[in-house]
Amino acid sequence: MTEQTSTLVRSEMELAKAEIQQTVKDVGRGAGLFGASGVLALYGGGALVATVILGLSTFLDGWLAALIVTVVLFAIAGVAALAGKKKVQQAAPPVEATKRNVARDIAAVKEARS
């Protein structure tokens, strides 16, 4: 009976190992595709910026069109940076909850010992 149990456990572990290996491969492929999509999106963003500059240059000098687009992009980046900074400052450090829990646990242990 013990031998059958250990054989069963080994078989289940091998099955779990095979399933995990397949899952890791799939996740790796997915991550690679996700990374490639990010790179292509960056190229697309650059092409869009070039399109906007070329479109504006039909009404303005090329240097002025490029300057306007650059200023707008930096303004958007600044607003996003300030919003991100505000969110980070508002976030409580994750260890605060842990500190409270540990203090509560210590108090409970001390109370139980008394």
Secondary structure, DSSP 8 states (H G I E B T S, - for coil): -HHHHHHHHHHHHHHHHHHHHHHHHHHHHHHHHHHHHHHHHHHHHHHHHHHHHHHHTTTS-HHHHHHHHHHHHHHHHHHHHHHHHHHHHHS--THHHHHHHHHHHHHHHHHHH-
